[in-house]
Amino acid sequence: MNKLWDKGFEVDEKIAAFTVGRDRELDVSLAPYDILGTIAHVTMLESRGLLTREDLEKLLPELRKMYQKAAAGEFAIDPDVEDVHSQVEMDLTRKLGDLGKKIHTGRSRNDQVAVDLRLFARARMEKTVGKVKVLFDILQERSEECKDILMPGYTHLQVAMPSSFGLWFGAYAESLADDLAVMKGAWEVNDRNPLGSAAGYGSSAPLDRGLTTRLLGFGDLDFNSVYAQMGRGKVEKTIAFAYAGIAGTVGKLAMDCCLFNSQNFGFIRLPDSLTTGSSIMPHKKNPDVFELIRSHCNRIQGIPNDIGLITGNLPSGYFRDLQLIKEVFIPMFSELDDVLDIAAYAMKNVQVAGNLMDNPVYNAAFSVEEANRLVEEGVPFRDAYRRVADEIMDGSFRFKGSINHTHEGSVGNLCNDRIAARMEGILSSFPFGRVSAALTSLVKD
Ligand code: ARG
C-alpha cells in the first residue's frame, strides 16, 4: 500500500485492510471538501512565507482543476491508497513533483478530516433545509385548503374532540419550523473552523487560522486546538440530533397516514397510483410509501445514539474509533433528503375525506362543545359536564350547536401566516450567502 506515513517497513496487509475499512468508499464524498481545505491551507502557507508565490501559482490551478473534477463526481481513491487525504497529496505530487510534498506543513489528517466533515455537512445541511421548506410549504397549503374540513381528534386513540385537516396538516408544518431552529443550532456548532489544530495540539508553524476561517466561509474558528479535535464526534452527533428531529416529525406524519389511510379510519386516501399491491390478495392497495418513510425515519433517529456509542468514554485526543462515525453519518444526509422528497410528493397527493363528523361514531366528540354551550347559558362547567355525561350514557346526547373555535391555534384560527413568518425568520438566519461567496472566490481562477 502507498502510505503517506511510510517509514520504510512493510505493514501487515490484513491490518492495513482492516484499518482502512470503508474509507476508500466513504471518503469520496469528502473529496471536494478536502481539496477546498487544501486550497485554503496552501494560500495561508504562502501568506506566512511557508510557500513561495511561485509555489502557490503552481498549486492553485492544479487544485482548482482537481476540485472541479471532484465536484463533478470524478474523484477516485486508488485501491492502494488509504484515504482521500493521501490521494489528494499523492495526485499533486505526481503532477507537481516535490512541491506536492510541501502542502502538509502545519496540518495533520486529523484536522483535515475534521474540516472536510464540517464543509461536507454544511453543504448537505443547506440542501436539507431547502427540502424541509418544500415539505413545509406543501403542508401549509394543504392546511389552508382543508381548513374547514373537520376530522375527529384523538387522545389514547379514543375519540376526543373535533379537529380538522387544516389543524392536522398545519401541525406538521409548525413542527418542521422548530426542527429547523434546532438545525440552525447544529449549523452554528458546525460553523467553526478546526483547521490548524493539526493532530489536536496545534503546530510550531506560524499558521494564520483566521485566514483559513475566512477563506472557507466559516463564521469563526474553534480556538482551542484540543477542543477542535474534540469536536470530532460531538459536531456529527449535534447535526445528527437535528436530522433526528426532522425524522421524528416526518416519521410521526407517516404513522398518522398509515393509520388514517386504513379502512377502519378512512380519513385519508392515497391515489391508487401511489399504492402498492399484494401478490396474493387481489384487492390490496397498500401505503408502503408511508411505511418506508416511517422506518427510514426511525433508523435516522438512532444515529445520534450510534455516534454516542462509538465515541462514548473516549478521552480527549484523536483515536481511530472516530473513523467509524463516517459510516453512519455520511449516508444520513441522502437518506433524509430522499424521505423529504417522497413525503412532499405523497402529501401533495393525499386525498382527504369530507363529512367525517356526520358519522354517529364521532357523536361524542362534541361533548365538550355541548358542555361549553351550557356554560355560556350560565351552567357551571362541572354541572354541564355531568349533564352531558348522563346524556351520553343514556344514549340521548346530540350536539345542537355549531363548532366555533376562535383562539390562536384552534380549528377556527390556524395562525398559518404566523407559522410561516416564524419559518421565514429561521430560514433567513442561515448565512448561506456568506458561504457561497467564500467558496466561489476560493475556486475561481
Ligand atoms: N481515516 C481517518 C479518520 O477518518 C483519517 C485520520 C487519520 N488519522 C490518524 N491519526 N490515523 O479518522
Residues whose N, C-alpha, C, O or C-beta is under 5 A from the ligand:
A	BS01	LIG	D23 D83 R109 N110 V113 L322 Q323
